[in-house]
């Protein structure tokens, strides 16, 4: 499984995209709303991708709430921040609900042969508007408890979990899609607050992937976390002993621009410790990387093949129609 995850322009795979997907350094695709018209079309699109490269990792951002790329024909997964309030702050009940939300989100995607949703969000809800209710809670202990159950539900459907945005995006106001957020807090503060969900879930071996934040933690390291060997190697790999896949966030985001053009961004992300880099919404960036970038000769040490959907579990989960129907009723209840 190779280093680059690219996207597609529309509802079908173009001739150029077919050629790009065959490139040995392409390891996956990420889908967006523009790639979706209805469920039947989505299934055909995925089949076409599989015909080109069966082993590609097919992913989507399908967290729930406002970040859900496919809607018609899919359950509307609630924003994670709505689960605990809907349970009247009963954490025990909310944990049960989080597990069923994770199961439903995952099984509906896996039924379309989509391997992965980049979920759950492990950021602690603070001042960040781009995070907001994407986070389970302003309380890191609640984030950990609810995310743990959400992941169990995902796993029971046959889907791996990718926690984001390490070490925490919730305490910066700027949106890294359009700006370079700066977080001036000390390592001790971040370690005791934002990183708690990551530490707990990595310690429990529940995260198969992690996506770092395009945020500069200026008191700690001058580079954004996704381009920082300190955050990815010293903290994530060594101190937390994370042995899964590190995905970059989209290299097209403003928070990645400090590293220059796409060649510079890719080099910086891979050298810092990312295993797979995402380039979204910019075909020229994909072209530049496939035609001009000098890729590492070896495959990534931490291969994203481990995050492929698990067919046996998916088949078993699809047989649980009563559970699926109950979960569909539950998400309608949470959404009000």
C-alpha positions in Angstrom: 0.0 0.0 0.0 1.7 3.2 -1.2 2.0 6.8 -0.1 -0.6 8.9 -1.9 -4.4 9.2 -1.4 -6.0 11.2 -4.1 -9.6 12.2 -5.0 -11.8 12.1 -8.0 -13.4 15.0 -9.9 -16.9 13.7 -10.4 -19.4 10.8 -10.5 -17.3 8.5 -12.7 -13.6 7.8 -13.1 -12.0 9.8 -16.0 -9.3 8.4 -18.3 -6.7 10.6 -16.6 -7.8 9.4 -13.2 -7.7 5.8 -14.3 -4.1 6.4 -15.4 -3.3 8.1 -12.0 -4.9 5.3 -10.0 -2.6 2.8 -11.7 0.4 4.7 -10.5 2.3 2.5 -8.0 2.6 5.3 -5.4 -1.2 5.8 -5.3 -2.5 3.8 -2.3 -6.1 5.1 -1.9 -8.8 7.6 -2.8 -11.0 9.8 -0.7 -14.6 10.5 -1.8 -16.5 13.7 -1.5 -20.1 14.9 -2.0 -19.3 15.7 -5.6 -18.7 12.0 -6.2 -22.2 11.1 -4.9 -25.5 11.2 -6.7 -27.3 8.2 -5.2 -26.3 4.9 -3.6 -26.5 2.9 -6.8 -24.2 5.4 -8.6 -21.8 5.3 -5.6 -21.7 1.5 -5.7 -20.9 1.5 -9.4 -18.2 4.2 -8.9 -16.5 2.0 -6.2 -16.7 -1.0 -8.5 -15.0 0.9 -11.2 -12.2 1.9 -8.8 -11.9 -1.7 -7.7 -11.6 -2.9 -11.3 -8.6 -0.5 -11.8 -6.9 -1.3 -8.5 -8.7 -3.8 -6.2 -6.3 -3.2 -3.3 -6.8 0.6 -3.1 -8.0 2.0 0.3 -11.3 3.8 -0.3 -12.1 6.4 2.3 -14.5 9.3 3.1 -15.1 11.8 5.8 -18.4 10.6 7.2 -18.3 11.6 10.8 -22.0 12.6 11.2 -23.6 16.0 11.6 -22.4 18.6 9.1 -19.5 16.3 8.0 -21.3 13.5 6.1 -20.6 13.3 2.4 -23.4 10.9 1.4 -26.9 11.6 2.5 -29.7 10.3 0.2 -30.1 6.7 1.0 -27.9 6.9 4.1 -28.9 7.4 7.7 -28.2 10.9 8.9 -25.6 10.2 11.6 -25.9 12.9 14.3 -23.1 15.2 15.2 -21.0 13.5 17.9 -21.5 16.5 20.2 -25.3 15.9 20.2 -25.2 12.4 21.6 -24.5 13.2 25.3 -27.0 16.1 25.5 -29.7 13.9 23.8 -29.1 11.3 26.5 -29.7 14.0 29.1 -26.0 13.9 30.1 -26.4 10.2 31.1 -22.9 9.0 30.2 -23.8 5.3 30.4 -26.7 5.7 28.0 -24.7 8.0 25.7 -21.9 5.4 25.5 -24.5 2.8 24.3 -25.8 5.3 21.8 -22.3 6.2 20.6 -21.5 2.5 19.9 -24.7 2.1 17.8 -23.9 5.3 15.9 -20.4 4.0 15.1 -21.8 0.6 14.0 -24.5 2.2 11.7 -22.1 4.7 10.2 -19.6 2.0 9.4 -22.0 -0.7 8.1 -23.7 1.6 5.7 -20.4 2.5 4.1 -19.0 -1.0 4.2 -22.1 -2.2 2.4 -21.0 0.0 -0.5 -17.5 -1.4 -0.3 -16.0 1.8 1.2 -13.3 0.8 3.6 -12.9 3.7 5.9 -14.4 6.8 7.4 -11.8 9.2 8.8 -13.4 9.0 12.3 -13.7 9.5 15.2 -12.9 13.1 15.9 -10.9 13.1 19.2 -10.6 16.8 19.6 -11.9 18.3 22.8 -14.6 20.9 22.0 -13.2 24.3 22.9 -13.0 27.6 20.9 -12.6 26.0 17.4 -15.6 26.6 15.2 -14.4 24.2 12.6 -14.5 21.5 15.3 -17.5 22.4 17.4 -20.0 19.7 17.6 -17.8 17.4 15.6 -16.3 16.8 19.0 -18.0 14.5 21.5 -17.6 16.9 24.4 -15.7 19.8 26.0 -14.6 17.2 28.6 -11.7 15.1 27.6 -12.8 12.2 29.8 -16.2 12.2 28.0 -14.5 12.3 24.6 -12.5 9.3 25.5 -15.4 7.3 26.9 -17.8 8.1 24.0 -15.1 7.6 21.3 -14.1 4.3 22.8 -17.7 3.0 22.3 -18.1 4.6 18.9 -14.9 2.7 17.8 -16.2 -0.6 19.2 -19.3 -0.1 17.1 -17.2 0.6 14.0 -15.1 -2.5 14.7 -18.1 -4.7 15.1 -19.2 -3.6 11.6 -15.7 -4.4 10.2 -14.2 -0.9 10.0 -10.9 0.4 11.4 -10.7 3.7 13.3 -8.7 6.8 12.5 -8.5 9.3 15.4 -8.1 13.0 14.5 -6.7 15.7 14.8 -3.6 14.8 16.9 -2.6 16.2 19.3 -5.8 18.3 19.4 -7.4 21.0 17.2 -10.1 22.1 19.6 -8.3 25.0 21.4 -7.5 27.2 18.3 -10.0 29.5 16.8 -8.5 29.6 13.2 -9.7 27.0 10.6 -6.7 25.2 9.2 -8.5 24.8 5.9 -8.1 28.6 5.3 -5.5 29.8 7.8 -2.5 28.6 9.8 -3.7 28.1 13.4 -1.3 28.9 16.2 -1.7 27.2 19.7 0.7 28.9 22.2 0.0 26.5 25.1 2.7 24.4 26.7 3.3 20.7 26.2 2.2 20.1 29.8 -1.2 21.7 29.2 -1.8 19.9 25.9 -0.6 16.6 27.4 -3.0 16.9 30.3 -6.0 18.0 28.3 -6.2 17.6 24.5 -4.0 14.5 24.3 -5.9 12.5 26.8 -8.3 10.8 24.3 -5.4 9.9 22.0 -3.3 8.5 24.9 -6.1 6.4 26.2 -7.3 4.9 22.9 -3.7 4.3 21.6 -2.9 2.6 25.0 -6.0 0.4 24.5 -4.9 -0.4 20.9 -8.1 1.0 19.5 -6.7 3.3 16.9 -5.5 1.8 13.7 -4.8 5.2 12.2 -4.1 8.8 13.4 -4.5 12.1 11.4 -2.4 15.0 12.8 -3.6 18.6 12.9 -2.4 21.3 10.6 -1.8 23.4 13.7 1.5 25.0 15.0 2.0 24.5 18.7 4.4 27.4 18.9 5.7 26.9 22.4 6.8 23.3 21.5 7.8 23.1 17.8 7.8 25.6 14.9 6.2 23.2 12.4 2.6 22.2 12.2 2.0 18.8 13.9 1.5 17.0 10.5 5.0 18.2 9.4 6.7 17.8 12.8 9.0 14.8 13.5 8.7 15.9 17.2 5.0 15.3 17.3 4.9 12.3 14.9 8.1 10.5 15.9 9.0 11.6 19.4 5.5 11.9 20.9 3.2 9.7 18.8 5.6 6.8 17.9 8.0 6.8 20.9 6.1 8.2 23.9 2.6 6.9 23.0 3.9 3.8 21.2 1.5 4.2 18.4 2.1 1.5 15.7 -0.7 2.2 13.2 -0.9 4.4 10.1 -0.3 8.1 10.2 -2.3 10.0 7.5 -1.6 13.6 6.7 -4.5 15.9 6.6 -5.2 17.4 3.2 -2.0 18.9 1.8 -4.1 21.4 -0.1 -5.2 23.1 3.1 -3.8 26.6 4.1 -2.3 25.0 7.2 0.0 23.0 5.0 1.2 25.9 2.8 4.2 26.8 5.0 6.1 23.9 3.3 5.8 25.5 -0.1 4.4 23.7 -3.2 3.1 20.2 -3.2 6.5 18.7 -3.7 7.8 20.5 -0.6 4.7 19.6 1.4 4.9 15.9 0.5 8.6 15.8 1.3 8.1 17.5 4.6 5.1 15.3 5.6 6.8 12.0 4.7 10.1 13.0 6.4 8.2 14.0 9.5 6.7 10.5 9.7 3.4 10.4 7.7 2.7 7.1 6.0 0.0 8.3 3.6 -0.5 11.8 2.4 -3.8 13.2 1.2 -4.1 15.6 -1.7 -7.7 16.8 -2.3 -9.5 19.2 -4.5 -6.4 20.0 -6.6 -5.7 17.7 -9.6 -2.6 19.8 -10.5 -1.1 18.9 -7.2 -1.7 15.2 -7.8 -0.2 15.5 -11.2 2.9 17.2 -9.9 3.4 14.6 -7.2 3.0 11.7 -9.6 5.1 13.1 -12.4 7.8 15.1 -10.6 8.1 14.0 -6.9 10.9 11.6 -5.9 9.1 9.1 -3.8 10.7 6.8 -1.3 11.9 3.6 -2.9 10.4 1.4 -0.2 6.8 0.9 0.8 5.6 2.7 4.0 6.6 0.9 7.2 3.1 1.2 8.5 0.8 0.0 5.7 -2.7 1.2 5.2 -3.7 -2.3 4.1 -4.4 -2.9 7.7 -7.3 -0.5 7.5 -9.2 -2.3 4.7 -12.8 -3.3 5.5 -13.0 -6.8 7.0 -15.3 -8.8 4.7 -16.2 -11.6 7.2 -17.2 -9.1 9.9 -19.1 -7.0 7.3 -21.1 -10.1 6.3 -21.9 -10.9 9.9 -22.9 -7.3 10.6 -25.1 -7.1 7.6 -27.1 -10.0 8.9 -28.0 -8.1 12.0 -31.0 -6.4 10.5 -32.7 -5.8 13.8 -29.7 -4.0 15.1 -29.4 -1.9 12.0 -33.0 -0.9 12.1 -32.8 0.0 15.8 -29.8 2.1 15.2 -31.6 3.9 12.4 -34.4 4.7 14.7 -31.9 5.8 17.4 -30.1 8.3 15.1 -33.5 9.8 14.1 -34.3 10.2 17.8 -31.0 11.9 18.5 -31.4 14.2 15.6 -34.8 15.2 17.0 
